[in-house]
Amino acid sequence: MVALVSMKEMLTQALEGGYAVGQFNLNNLEFTQAILQAAQEEQAPVILGVSEAYIPYMGGLFTIAAMVKGLVGHYGITAPVALHLDHGSTYEVCVQALHAGFTSVMIDAFHHPLERNIDITQRVVQTAHALGATVEAELGRITGREDDLAVDEAEGMYAVPEQCVRMVRETQIDCLAPALGSVHGPYRGQPKLGFERMGEIRRLTGLPLVLHGGSGLPDEEIRQAIAMGTCKINVNTDNQIVCTQAIRSFLDQHPEAYDPRNYLIPAKEAIKASVKSKIQLFGSSGQAGGRAS
């Protein structure tokens, strides 16, 4: 049986080495194949993220974990691979993911008052750490398309440094995703990350930071975030866009095609190229160093 790894050691090494590890979301089989192959070719550690909304679409948590482990074995992946629940909304779904074989979970309880957020996060950490898994938490509000907010409006959702310190101290989480101006999905206008506050939160908490909404950010902003202690960067929209573009292009040129392999293989190659370019930008190429424990 193939062993997936916790992302804690990945992020600790990234913090020490001054680079970031990419979290790339799984949307189907082809996304999973492409991301794993890209990580192996780049010899980079990688985090496979699964959004809660995709769990039923992909056949459940156990199916997802089995697919990932099967592909890691089939392709002979030697780069460290973590399987992460992205934006778990409850303690219960986080625990279900852990028991299914996920090695990391994000508990997203930002919509609760701080006291309740801390309480829920404490419970998740207690269970996850007993199973050797990593926990990520969020403070502030990382907006997205469903919020219909412009980039400058998102600045009002910035995480408060003092609350971040309290969250870390009272929950013992392994990494923190503070809201600092990034958004999920396409950006409306020029993104403006709060780098000064990012540096302050990193300095006060001592933890690796996580940047959600890594798609569409200028390369220089990515590099600056890494320099400020961001060690995990989440990417999904960019990969979805190139996938869909490849399928549209193939079908436009070959309207008679009906075998899904004919258009899904070019889509998979487009995803792989996109992931490899992000890995190179994040500085994690060549950082696999064999399997983390």
GINORRA-V945977 format. One record per pair of residues at least 12 apart in sequence whose C-alpha atoms are under 7 Angstrom apart, sorted by sequence separation. I is the first residue (numbers start at 1). J is the second residue. D is the distance in whole Angstrom. If there is no record, write none. Layout:
<<I J D> <I J D>>
This chain:
<<85 97 7> <181 193 5> <94 107 7> <180 193 6> <181 194 6> <250 263 6> <107 121 6> <180 194 5> <141 157 5> <247 263 5> <88 105 7> <90 107 7> <140 157 5> <141 158 7> <247 264 7> <84 102 6> <88 106 6> <89 107 6> <140 158 5> <83 102 5> <84 103 6> <85 104 6> <86 105 7> <87 106 5> <88 107 5> <89 108 5> <140 159 4> <159 178 5> <211 230 7> <214 233 6> <83 103 5> <84 104 5> <85 105 5> <86 106 5> <87 107 6> <88 108 6> <89 109 6> <139 159 6> <159 179 5> <209 229 6> <210 230 6> <214 234 5> <215 235 5> <246 266 6> <247 267 6> <82 103 6> <83 104 6> <84 105 5> <85 106 6> <87 108 5> <158 179 5> <159 180 7> <208 229 6> <209 230 4> <210 231 6> <211 232 6> <212 233 6> <213 234 6> <214 235 5> <215 236 7> <246 267 5> <26 48 6> <157 179 7> <158 180 5> <208 230 6> <209 231 6> <210 232 5> <211 233 5> <212 234 5> <213 235 6> <215 237 6> <216 238 7> <23 46 6> <24 47 6> <25 48 6> <26 49 6> <158 181 7> <208 231 6> <209 232 7> <210 233 6> <211 234 6> <215 238 5> <21 45 7> <22 46 6> <23 47 4> <24 48 5> <25 49 4> <26 50 6> <243 267 5> <246 270 7> <21 46 6> <22 47 6> <23 48 6> <24 49 6> <25 50 6> <139 164 7> <155 180 7> <243 268 7> <23 49 6> <155 181 5> <191 217 7> <27 54 7> <154 181 5> <202 229 6> <243 270 6> <110 138 6> <184 212 7> <185 213 7> <242 270 6> <243 271 6> <91 120 6> <104 133 5> <105 134 6> <106 135 6> <107 136 6> <108 137 6> <110 139 6> <183 212 7> <184 213 5> <187 216 7> <199 228 5> <242 271 6> <28 58 7> <103 133 5> <104 134 5> <105 135 5> <106 136 4> <107 137 5> <108 138 6> <110 140 7> <151 181 7> <182 212 7> <183 213 5> <186 216 7> <195 225 7> <198 228 7> <103 134 7> <104 135 6> <105 136 6> <106 137 6> <110 141 7> <176 207 7> <182 213 6> <175 207 6> <176 208 7> <177 209 6> <239 271 5> <91 124 6> <174 207 7> <175 208 5> <176 209 5> <177 210 5> <45 79 5> <46 80 6> <47 81 6> <48 82 6> <49 83 6> <50 84 6> <51 85 6> <52 86 7> <175 209 6> <176 210 6> <177 211 6> <10 45 7> <44 79 6> <45 80 5> <46 81 5> <47 82 5> <48 83 5> <49 84 5> <50 85 5> <51 86 5> <52 87 7> <65 100 7> <175 210 7> <239 274 6> <43 79 6> <45 81 6> <46 82 6> <47 83 6> <48 84 6> <49 85 6> <50 86 5> <51 87 6> <52 88 6> <61 97 6> <65 101 6> <137 173 7> <151 187 7> <40 77 6> <47 84 7> <49 86 6> <65 102 7> <136 173 6> <142 179 5> <151 188 6> <164 201 7> <168 205 7> <40 78 7> <62 100 5> <135 173 5> <136 174 6> <137 175 7> <138 176 6> <139 177 7> <140 178 6> <141 179 6> <150 188 5> <151 189 6> <40 79 6> <61 100 6> <135 174 5> <136 175 5> <137 176 5> <138 177 5> <139 178 5> <140 179 5> <144 183 5> <145 184 7> <150 189 7> <151 190 7> <165 204 6> <39 79 7> <134 174 6> <135 175 7> <136 176 6> <137 177 6> <138 178 6> <139 179 6> <142 182 7> <143 183 5> <144 184 4> <145 185 6> <151 191 6> <161 201 5> <165 205 5> <142 183 6> <143 184 6> <144 185 6> <125 171 7> <125 173 6> <118 167 6> <122 171 5> <121 171 6> <185 237 6> <118 171 7> <2 69 6> <2 72 7> <2 73 6> <5 80 7> <7 82 6> <5 81 6> <6 82 6> <4 81 6> <5 82 5> <4 82 6> <6 103 5> <7 104 7> <5 103 6> <6 104 6> <4 103 7> <8 134 6> <6 133 6> <7 134 6> <6 134 6> <8 174 7> <15 208 6> <11 208 6> <20 226 6> <19 226 6> <18 226 7> <80 288 6> <18 227 7> <23 232 7> <79 288 5> <20 230 7> <21 231 6> <22 232 6> <23 233 6> <24 234 6> <25 235 7> <80 290 7> <20 231 4> <21 232 5> <22 233 5> <23 234 5> <24 235 5> <25 236 5> <79 290 6> <80 291 5> <19 231 6> <20 232 5> <21 233 6> <22 234 6> <23 235 6> <24 236 6> <78 290 6> <79 291 6> <80 292 6> <20 233 7> <78 291 6> <15 229 6> <15 231 6> <14 231 6> <11 231 6> <11 232 7> <34 268 6> <38 272 5> <42 276 7> <34 269 7> <31 268 7> <34 271 6> <35 272 6> <38 275 6> <30 268 6> <34 272 5> <38 276 5> <31 271 7> <35 275 6> <44 284 5> <44 285 5> <43 285 6> <44 286 5> <45 287 7> <42 285 5> <43 286 5> <44 287 5> <45 288 5> <42 286 6> <43 287 6> <44 288 5> <43 288 5> <22 279 6> <21 282 7> <20 282 5> <19 282 6> <20 283 6> <21 284 6> <19 283 5> <20 284 6> <19 284 6> <9 292 7> <5 292 7> <5 293 6>>
